[in-house]
Amino acid sequence: MSHPWTAQVITPAWPQEPPGPAGRPATLLRGEFTVSGPVRQAELRVTALGVYEMQLNGAVVGDHVLAPGWTSYHHRHRYQSFDVTTSLRPGANTWGAHLADGWYRGLLGFNGGNRDLYGPHTGLLAELRIEYADGSVRTATTGPGWRAAAGPVTATGLYEGEVHDARRELPGWSTPDFDATHWHPVRVLDFDTSVLFPADSPPVRRIECLPPVAVTTSPTGRTLVDFGQNLVGRLRIRVRGEAGHTVTLRHAEVLEDGELCVRPLRGAPAIDRYTLRGATDGEQWEPRFTFHGFRYAELDNWPGEFTPDDVTAVVLHSDLRRTGWFTSSDPSLNRLHENVVWGMRGNFLDVPTDCPQRDERLGWSGDIQVFAPTATFLYDTRDFLRSWLRDLAADQSTDPEGIPPVISPDIPLNIPVPMPPGNPAMAGWCDAAVIVPWVLYERYGDSRVLRAQYPSMRAWVDAVDRIAGPGHVWGEGFQFGDWLDPSASPDDPGRATTSSQLVATAYFAHSARLLALTAEVLGEKDDARHYHVLADAVRHAFRARFHTGAGRLTEETQTAYALALGFDLLQDDAERAEAGDRLAALVAARGHRIGTGFLGTPLVCDALTASGHTDTAYRLLLERSCPSWLHQVDMGATTVWERWDSLLPDGSVNPGEMTSFNHYALGAVADWIHRTVAGLAPAEPGYRRLLIRPRPGGDLTWARAEHDTPYGRAEAGWQIAGHTLRVDLLVPPDVTALVDLPGMADVEAGPGRHSFLIPFPATR
């Protein structure tokens, strides 16, 4: 539907009340129209200043949750379209919506957060285009003829939770027979429809439901429900009791001393309350306009006897198509991979967030920058991440220096670290403007994302070039740097062992090189030459400042060497070999425990493998003492944590303010697992050519990965039996594979299934 909008944004005309501690109420909006003949087609376009649930003739329209989602509303405001042809009836019809604050007007951010960030009023914008069988067209719209009423949701917020009083429900309110005489008028809000765009990303939906795995009583006598999996969503309850009885539901990711541990939630209460209407045959309820990150729920004031069948966890996230799988002979490694998957699921809820549970849930660019390769393997994220990149570029466009924000959609940050005012340049975070588009091109082979993001990519690299000046080294002052280095104290997460200057300059060189390659793809020859020269200059500056000779660096840290090797900042094979040896020695010196934070972790295993230390990379991956990936698994993690020690060995929760148990950034190692452990990687953009290069190691006896490429299913797997390594692969149609196996000359393989048997272990 390409015709201009004629609908108007409407909001209740009554005075707005200030929000309470549980948020503001949701409202009901209702309109009527007449169908005057046989209908050929009817399409509804709808969005909200806030979040909505649309109804038509008594039925919910669509299955979207928290629509229209979160975008940089001042620049880009999404709307949804629905085919409602079969929902219309001859004569009188009624449509309406529940309307709540959501991201538009609700509480967002740290330290008390902010409200009304995009505007002081919620509103609904809806347009129904009816094409009759005779070819005539009639349009029904939101406008001044609509009516408003208070609904059963008396308070709701993304952080706060939801309060629902079922005694206030209005049965049949969205049907033609309902008497709305006493409803209140609405008023029209000014709204610039030029920011509207059709949905360009999969909606949030109810994806699955999980039953409880255990119901226990806490030491203080509270009923605790364990769903066995840290997830993002909400509860659906079935309850029977007297009218006016209120059930309270609290949520948390972990227990501490046998009780629900809510301290990591900080300023997010995450409490839902349901007041019964007293239906004799029982009642079912699920919140509409909130979500929580939780494994455990505490149920207070349950009427009568509670049974596990009375509650279900409803999993919510953007409805992405699964495209990647991994499994191996090691159950702990499989659990780690599953934790990565669940962490992605919970944090890909309309925007790629850092965490889904506390008073944050923001689109941090550094997190998705390191995780994008893993994300693109596990799920089809093309549209999801392209939509987020459009927001990032739109937010960036308002900065006079061309610096992207560290979160997008961009909101004020009341962050508890000494971050400079304004929109400071942050290495590794702002670099997402360059790295994420390049990853999408590598994994999907579509250069259109590079063309669309090219101005944003250039603006960032040019901004860093100005900041760094002729010396090409930058990073002075506050930087996030190698955030959450395991040596950092709980109250100082930015105190890393690797300097911000080394990290920032390494990322400068990397982004400049990727921009040069992007220019080549796009045929921008002059730009390609310019940015290759710049990348070479930054690389030279890095070596001059941080390289002492023979592959040794001025900073003896795992992250320093991982960056130098991963971003190709060393001169030749001899330097790279020496640097790899030094990195392996540093890893061994720590007992093969992790010594990297957010920016070093995604690179360290690759750096070891590329420099001939695959065995060390495996020991790092499979180490079980803290800090390590498998320490989290041994401690019962079902998602990847923000800190290596979010849960301490004694079972207590890390005292730091930033202690999320669902943070996908450190799960970026899964990309190395897919490419190196299983051996399945793209050799050309979009998997037009595969690289089958498994490197068995550790005590694994088999591993395999599958990925749905743009050309079809690709598979790579291996198994060790005695002294023989068997490698099996599936190459999709119209694709070739470079097969690089230990002890065997490289071969090319065409479409179809192939098997190779080689002696193992082998030397080359």
Secondary structure, 3 states (H helix, E strand, C coil): CCCCCCCCEEEECCCCCCCECCEECCEEEEEEEEECCCEEEEEEEEEEECEEEEEECCEECCCCCCECCCCCCCCCEEEEEEECHHHCCCEEEEEEEEEECHHHHCCECCCCCECCCCCCCCEEEEEEEEEECCCCEEEEECCCCCEEEECCEEEEECCCEEEEEHHHCCCCCCCCCCCCCCCEEEEEECCCHHHEEECCCCCEEEEEEECCCEEEECCCCCEEEEEEEEEEEEEEEEECCCCCCEEEEEEECEEECCEEECHHHCCCCCEEEEECCCCCCCEEECCCCCCEEEEEEEEECCCCCCCHHHEEEEEEEECCCECEEEEECCHHHHHHHHHHHHHHHHHECCCECCCCCCCCCCCEHHHHHHHHHHHHHHECCHHHHHHHHHHHHHHHCCCCCCCCCCECCCCCCCCCCCCCCCCCCCCCCCCHHHHHHHHHHHHHCCCHHHHHHHHHHHHHHHHHHHHHHHHCCCCCCCCCCCCCCCCCCCCCCCCCCCCHHHHHHHHHHHHHHHHHHHHHHHCCHHHHHHHHHHHHHHHHHHHHHHEEECCEECCCCHHHHHHHHHCCCCCCHHHHHHHHHHHHHHHHHCCCCCCCCCCCHHHHHHHHHHCCCHHHHHHHHHCCCCCCHHHHHHCCCCCCCCCCCCECCCCCECCCCCCCCCCHHHHHHHHHHHHHHHCEEECCHHHCEEEECCCCCCCCCEEEEEEEECCEEEEEEEEEECCEEEEEEEECCCCEEEECCCCCCCEEECCEEEEEEEECCCCC
